[in-house]
Amino acid sequence: MEFNDIHIGMKCGSKKGSGTVTWIDGSTRRIYLADTCNNNSIEVEFNEIIEDPQAHNTEDTYY
């Protein structure tokens, strides 16, 4: 995934949590997500985004 592929409203996952992109800072390459569980803001750097096509909550487990 390229930085330009990220857009507002997109669902993304990171090790900090999953959420919906609310703001993108191109100068610092940081992405701000609204947490899917409690709507808190999560700030992540582009390289922290998980390239999995599914966004997972922290409570989810992998089988």
MOPAC internal coordinates of N, CA, C and O (Angstrom, degrees):
PM7 1SCF
backbone

  N    0.0000 0     0.00 0     0.00 0    0    0    0
  C    1.4371 1     0.00 0     0.00 0    1    0    0
  C    1.5261 1   108.16 1     0.00 0    2    1    0
  O    1.2310 1   120.69 1   -41.47 1    3    2    1
  N    1.3049 1   116.28 1   138.53 1    3    2    1
  C    1.4556 1   122.74 1   177.07 1    5    3    2
  C    1.5261 1   109.56 1   -98.71 1    6    5    3
  O    1.2310 1   120.44 1   -23.03 1    7    6    5
  N    1.3333 1   116.77 1   156.97 1    7    6    5
  C    1.4592 1   121.20 1   179.95 1    9    7    6
  C    1.5316 1   110.68 1   -57.86 1   10    9    7
  O    1.2310 1   120.25 1   142.36 1   11   10    9
  N    1.3215 1   117.13 1   -37.64 1   11   10    9
  C    1.4663 1   121.11 1  -178.75 1   13   11   10
  C    1.5285 1   112.83 1   -69.64 1   14   13   11
  O    1.2310 1   119.70 1   166.25 1   15   14   13
  N    1.3288 1   118.18 1   -13.75 1   15   14   13
  C    1.4629 1   121.69 1   177.88 1   17   15   14
  C    1.5293 1   112.01 1   -76.44 1   18   17   15
  O    1.2310 1   120.10 1   160.57 1   19   18   17
  N    1.3333 1   117.41 1   -19.43 1   19   18   17
  C    1.4639 1   122.09 1  -179.16 1   21   19   18
  C    1.5281 1   108.41 1   -75.24 1   22   21   19
  O    1.2310 1   120.44 1   -43.96 1   23   22   21
  N    1.3306 1   116.76 1   136.04 1   23   22   21
  C    1.4613 1   120.28 1   177.06 1   25   23   22
  C    1.5288 1   110.03 1  -143.67 1   26   25   23
  O    1.2310 1   120.75 1   -22.60 1   27   26   25
  N    1.3147 1   116.18 1   157.40 1   27   26   25
  C    1.4625 1   122.06 1   179.91 1   29   27   26
  C    1.5195 1   109.21 1   -63.32 1   30   29   27
  O    1.2310 1   121.24 1   -44.53 1   31   30   29
  N    1.3303 1   115.24 1   135.47 1   31   30   29
  C    1.4580 1   121.55 1  -177.73 1   33   31   30
  C    1.5203 1   113.74 1    95.74 1   34   33   31
  O    1.2310 1   120.39 1   169.04 1   35   34   33
  N    1.3194 1   116.87 1   -10.96 1   35   34   33
  C    1.4611 1   122.44 1  -179.80 1   37   35   34
  C    1.5297 1   109.53 1   -75.33 1   38   37   35
  O    1.2310 1   120.25 1   -37.46 1   39   38   37
  N    1.3250 1   117.12 1   142.54 1   39   38   37
  C    1.4652 1   122.35 1   174.21 1   41   39   38
  C    1.5198 1   108.24 1   -86.90 1   42   41   39
  O    1.2310 1   120.96 1   -49.87 1   43   42   41
  N    1.3311 1   115.77 1   130.13 1   43   42   41
  C    1.4655 1   121.07 1   179.91 1   45   43   42
  C    1.5175 1   109.61 1  -135.44 1   46   45   43
  O    1.2310 1   121.37 1   -24.45 1   47   46   45
  N    1.2972 1   114.98 1   155.55 1   47   46   45
  C    1.4519 1   121.25 1   175.84 1   49   47   46
  C    1.5144 1   110.01 1  -122.03 1   50   49   47
  O    1.2310 1   121.34 1   -29.48 1   51   50   49
  N    1.3259 1   115.03 1   150.52 1   51   50   49
  C    1.4605 1   121.64 1   174.90 1   53   51   50
  C    1.5187 1   107.14 1  -149.29 1   54   53   51
  O    1.2310 1   120.63 1    -6.13 1   55   54   53
  N    1.3136 1   116.40 1   173.87 1   55   54   53
  C    1.4645 1   119.28 1   177.71 1   57   55   54
  C    1.5180 1   111.53 1   -68.77 1   58   57   55
  O    1.2310 1   120.03 1   161.37 1   59   58   57
  N    1.3433 1   117.54 1   -18.63 1   59   58   57
  C    1.4559 1   121.80 1   177.65 1   61   59   58
  C    1.5270 1   111.97 1   -82.94 1   62   61   59
  O    1.2310 1   120.29 1   163.87 1   63   62   61
  N    1.3226 1   117.05 1   -16.13 1   63   62   61
  C    1.4560 1   121.42 1  -179.55 1   65   63   62
  C    1.5162 1   111.38 1   143.23 1   66   65   63
  O    1.2310 1   121.15 1    -5.10 1   67   66   65
  N    1.3160 1   115.40 1   174.90 1   67   66   65
  C    1.4551 1   121.68 1   179.61 1   69   67   66
  C    1.5110 1   109.44 1  -109.70 1   70   69   67
  O    1.2310 1   121.10 1   -24.51 1   71   70   69
  N    1.3167 1   115.51 1   155.49 1   71   70   69
  C    1.4489 1   118.52 1   178.34 1   73   71   70
  C    1.5048 1   113.09 1  -179.08 1   74   73   71
  O    1.2310 1   121.51 1     5.00 1   75   74   73
  N    1.3173 1   114.72 1  -175.00 1   75   74   73
  C    1.4500 1   123.53 1   179.94 1   77   75   74
  C    1.5260 1   108.34 1  -101.88 1   78   77   75
  O    1.2310 1   120.50 1   -47.53 1   79   78   77
  N    1.3165 1   116.64 1   132.47 1   79   78   77
  C    1.4583 1   121.26 1  -179.77 1   81   79   78
  C    1.5277 1   109.06 1   -65.22 1   82   81   79
  O    1.2310 1   120.85 1   -54.82 1   83   82   81
  N    1.3448 1   115.98 1   125.18 1   83   82   81
  C    1.4549 1   121.27 1   179.09 1   85   83   82
  C    1.5221 1   112.42 1  -111.64 1   86   85   83
  O    1.2310 1   120.50 1   156.43 1   87   86   85
  N    1.3337 1   116.65 1   -23.57 1   87   86   85
  C    1.4599 1   120.28 1  -178.67 1   89   87   86
  C    1.5125 1   109.17 1  -158.97 1   90   89   87
  O    1.2310 1   120.49 1   -35.55 1   91   90   89
  N    1.3237 1   116.66 1   144.45 1   91   90   89
  C    1.4588 1   122.74 1   179.82 1   93   91   90
  C    1.5257 1   107.76 1  -126.90 1   94   93   91
  O    1.2310 1   120.68 1   -54.36 1   95   94   93
  N    1.3264 1   116.30 1   125.64 1   95   94   93
  C    1.4641 1   121.36 1   177.86 1   97   95   94
  C    1.5242 1   107.52 1  -105.11 1   98   97   95
  O    1.2310 1   120.65 1   -78.81 1   99   98   97
  N    1.3088 1   116.37 1   101.19 1   99   98   97
  C    1.4590 1   121.40 1  -177.41 1  101   99   98
  C    1.5082 1   114.10 1   -67.14 1  102  101   99
  O    1.2310 1   119.77 1   151.05 1  103  102  101
  N    1.3336 1   118.04 1   -28.95 1  103  102  101
  C    1.4638 1   120.23 1  -177.38 1  105  103  102
  C    1.5258 1   112.24 1   -71.92 1  106  105  103
  O    1.2310 1   120.18 1   145.68 1  107  106  105
  N    1.3340 1   117.25 1   -34.32 1  107  106  105
  C    1.4742 1   120.68 1   179.45 1  109  107  106
  C    1.5226 1   112.24 1  -105.73 1  110  109  107
  O    1.2310 1   120.10 1   175.49 1  111  110  109
  N    1.3388 1   117.42 1    -4.51 1  111  110  109
  C    1.4731 1   123.96 1  -178.00 1  113  111  110
  C    1.5305 1   110.98 1    58.92 1  114  113  111
  O    1.2310 1   121.09 1  -142.38 1  115  114  113
  N    1.3342 1   115.52 1    37.62 1  115  114  113
  C    1.4648 1   121.04 1   176.22 1  117  115  114
  C    1.5158 1   109.32 1  -104.47 1  118  117  115
  O    1.2310 1   121.77 1   -32.95 1  119  118  117
  N    1.3149 1   114.23 1   147.05 1  119  118  117
  C    1.4512 1   121.62 1  -178.64 1  121  119  118
  C    1.5185 1   107.35 1  -123.20 1  122  121  119
  O    1.2310 1   120.70 1   -44.64 1  123  122  121
  N    1.3063 1   116.28 1   135.36 1  123  122  121
  C    1.4648 1   121.82 1  -179.51 1  125  123  122
  C    1.5190 1   108.33 1  -109.92 1  126  125  123
  O    1.2310 1   121.07 1   -53.23 1  127  126  125
  N    1.3252 1   115.55 1   126.77 1  127  126  125
  C    1.4555 1   122.55 1  -177.23 1  129  127  126
  C    1.5184 1   110.00 1  -115.40 1  130  129  127
  O    1.2310 1   120.54 1   -32.69 1  131  130  129
  N    1.3191 1   116.57 1   147.31 1  131  130  129
  C    1.4627 1   122.28 1   168.89 1  133  131  130
  C    1.5199 1   105.75 1   -94.45 1  134  133  131
  O    1.2310 1   120.02 1   -63.85 1  135  134  133
  N    1.3220 1   117.56 1   116.15 1  135  134  133
  C    1.4630 1   123.59 1  -177.19 1  137  135  134
  C    1.5216 1   110.34 1   -54.96 1  138  137  135
  O    1.2310 1   120.32 1   -43.78 1  139  138  137
  N    1.3249 1   117.00 1   136.22 1  139  138  137
  C    1.4635 1   121.32 1  -178.22 1  141  139  138
  C    1.5242 1   112.66 1   -71.81 1  142  141  139
  O    1.2310 1   120.24 1   158.08 1  143  142  141
  N    1.3328 1   117.14 1   -21.92 1  143  142  141
  C    1.4691 1   119.48 1  -177.53 1  145  143  142
  C    1.5251 1   112.82 1   -86.26 1  146  145  143
  O    1.2310 1   120.19 1   131.60 1  147  146  145
  N    1.3258 1   117.25 1   -48.40 1  147  146  145
  C    1.4575 1   119.60 1  -172.27 1  149  147  146
  C    1.5193 1   114.01 1  -130.45 1  150  149  147
  O    1.2310 1   120.19 1  -168.86 1  151  150  149
  N    1.3224 1   117.25 1    11.14 1  151  150  149
  C    1.4663 1   123.87 1   176.06 1  153  151  150
  C    1.5305 1   113.39 1    63.30 1  154  153  151
  O    1.2310 1   119.74 1  -162.74 1  155  154  153
  N    1.3254 1   118.10 1    17.26 1  155  154  153
  C    1.4652 1   120.75 1   173.34 1  157  155  154
  C    1.5219 1   109.06 1   -73.77 1  158  157  155
  O    1.2310 1   120.65 1   -22.76 1  159  158  157
  N    1.3090 1   116.36 1   157.24 1  159  158  157
  C    1.4553 1   121.44 1  -179.91 1  161  159  158
  C    1.5235 1   110.03 1   -85.93 1  162  161  159
  O    1.2310 1   121.07 1   -43.27 1  163  162  161
  N    1.3161 1   115.55 1   136.73 1  163  162  161
  C    1.4658 1   122.37 1   176.60 1  165  163  162
  C    1.5214 1   107.09 1  -121.09 1  166  165  163
  O    1.2310 1   120.58 1   -51.34 1  167  166  165
  N    1.3318 1   116.50 1   128.66 1  167  166  165
  C    1.4651 1   121.57 1   177.03 1  169  167  166
  C    1.5177 1   108.50 1  -105.37 1  170  169  167
  O    1.2310 1   120.31 1   -56.66 1  171  170  169
  N    1.3281 1   117.01 1   123.34 1  171  170  169
  C    1.4599 1   120.96 1   179.34 1  173  171  170
  C    1.5254 1   109.27 1  -133.50 1  174  173  171
  O    1.2310 1   121.16 1   -26.99 1  175  174  173
  N    1.3105 1   115.38 1   153.01 1  175  174  173
  C    1.4569 1   120.27 1   173.76 1  177  175  174
  C    1.5216 1   107.76 1   -86.85 1  178  177  175
  O    1.2310 1   120.85 1   -23.62 1  179  178  177
  N    1.3179 1   115.98 1   156.38 1  179  178  177
  C    1.4658 1   120.77 1  -176.08 1  181  179  178
  C    1.5259 1   112.25 1   -54.67 1  182  181  179
  O    1.2310 1   120.19 1   139.64 1  183  182  181
  N    1.3345 1   117.25 1   -40.36 1  183  182  181
  C    1.4658 1   119.78 1  -177.46 1  185  183  182
  C    1.5316 1   112.89 1   -71.46 1  186  185  183
  O    1.2310 1   119.70 1   172.30 1  187  186  185
  N    1.3470 1   118.17 1    -7.70 1  187  186  185
  C    1.4659 1   121.87 1   177.11 1  189  187  186
  C    1.5310 1   112.55 1   -89.82 1  190  189  187
  O    1.2310 1   120.55 1   170.34 1  191  190  189
  N    1.3300 1   116.55 1    -9.66 1  191  190  189
  C    1.4650 1   120.28 1  -179.90 1  193  191  190
  C    1.5227 1   109.01 1   -70.11 1  194  193  191
  O    1.2310 1   120.81 1   -46.96 1  195  194  193
  N    1.3175 1   116.05 1   133.04 1  195  194  193
  C    1.4628 1   122.04 1   177.91 1  197  195  194
  C    1.5236 1   108.09 1   -84.47 1  198  197  195
  O    1.2310 1   120.56 1   -49.14 1  199  198  197
  N    1.3179 1   116.54 1   130.86 1  199  198  197
  C    1.4589 1   120.48 1  -176.41 1  201  199  198
  C    1.5168 1   112.95 1   -83.97 1  202  201  199
  O    1.2310 1   120.03 1  -161.34 1  203  202  201
  N    1.3127 1   117.54 1    18.66 1  203  202  201
  C    1.4646 1   122.28 1   175.44 1  205  203  202
  C    1.5239 1   108.02 1   -74.07 1  206  205  203
  O    1.2310 1   119.31 1   -47.09 1  207  206  205
  N    1.3230 1   118.93 1   132.91 1  207  206  205
  C    1.4575 1   120.11 1  -178.79 1  209  207  206
  C    1.5187 1   114.03 1   -67.13 1  210  209  207
  O    1.2310 1   119.62 1   167.70 1  211  210  209
  N    1.3249 1   118.33 1   -12.30 1  211  210  209
  C    1.4536 1   121.64 1   179.07 1  213  211  210
  C    1.5220 1   109.02 1  -108.24 1  214  213  211
  O    1.2310 1   120.72 1   -45.77 1  215  214  213
  N    1.3309 1   116.23 1   134.23 1  215  214  213
  C    1.4630 1   120.43 1   175.66 1  217  215  214
  C    1.5121 1   108.17 1   -90.64 1  218  217  215
  O    1.2310 1   120.38 1   -49.40 1  219  218  217
  N    1.3225 1   116.89 1   130.60 1  219  218  217
  C    1.4602 1   121.22 1  -176.34 1  221  219  218
  C    1.5201 1   110.76 1  -115.11 1  222  221  219
  O    1.2310 1   120.68 1   -35.53 1  223  222  221
  N    1.2983 1   116.31 1   144.47 1  223  222  221
  C    1.4600 1   121.37 1   172.36 1  225  223  222
  C    1.5153 1   108.68 1   -78.54 1  226  225  223
  O    1.2310 1   120.28 1   -18.25 1  227  226  225
  N    1.3070 1   117.08 1   161.75 1  227  226  225
  C    1.4640 1   119.84 1  -179.90 1  229  227  226
  C    1.5198 1   111.18 1   -66.30 1  230  229  227
  O    1.2310 1   119.87 1   157.92 1  231  230  229
  N    1.3347 1   117.86 1   -22.08 1  231  230  229
  C    1.4624 1   121.13 1   179.35 1  233  231  230
  C    1.5298 1   112.20 1   -80.18 1  234  233  231
  O    1.2310 1   120.28 1   163.36 1  235  234  233
  N    1.3320 1   117.07 1   -16.64 1  235  234  233
  C    1.4564 1   120.42 1  -178.37 1  237  235  234
  C    1.5268 1   110.36 1   -68.25 1  238  237  235
  O    1.2310 1   121.22 1   -28.95 1  239  238  237
  N    1.3119 1   115.27 1   151.05 1  239  238  237
  C    1.4597 1   120.71 1   175.30 1  241  239  238
  C    1.5118 1   108.70 1  -123.34 1  242  241  239
  O    1.2310 1   120.97 1   -26.79 1  243  242  241
  N    1.3029 1   115.75 1   153.21 1  243  242  241
  C    1.4508 1   121.07 1   177.87 1  245  243  242
  C    1.5186 1   108.90 1   -98.23 1  246  245  243
  O    1.2310 1   120.62 1   -40.16 1  247  246  245
  N    1.2826 1   116.43 1   139.84 1  247  246  245
  C    1.4601 1   121.35 1  -178.82 1  249  247  246
  C    1.4947 1   110.83 1   -99.15 1  250  249  247
  O    1.2310 1   120.10 1   180.00 1  251  250  249

